[in-house]
Amino acid sequence: MGNKVLNCKINLLKIDKEKHIFYGEKGSYVDFTIAERKELGKNGETHSIYIKKKDQEKVYIGDATIKEFDGQDGTSTPEAQAKLPF
């Protein structure tokens, strides 16, 4: 049995530096939320990624898909791909 991971894609152009990035002692950060979708996306996405700060609208910045990996070289096995719902 392989490991399940979320494979995420984030559109960096949707992240407003002034509103969404904060700076700490060790680097620059963005707080974001990954939420499970009610229905699969058109490309099989299982999760949505968004930023929401107090008093601001939710900004969708990307999507994620659950993948199962064999744990060896980071590639998905044919068996794992066959189990995916898309």
MORA-V905523 format. One record per run of one state. SS is the DSSP state (H for helix, E for strand, L for the rest). FROM is the first residue (numbers start at 1). TO is the last residue. Records with the same first field share a line. If there is no record, write none. Layout:
SS->FROM-TO, FROM-TO
This chain:
L->1-2, 11-11, 15-16, 25-26, 31-32, 37-46, 52-58, 70-75, 77-77, 84-86
E->3-10, 21-24, 27-30, 33-36, 47-51, 59-69, 76-76
H->12-14, 17-20, 78-83
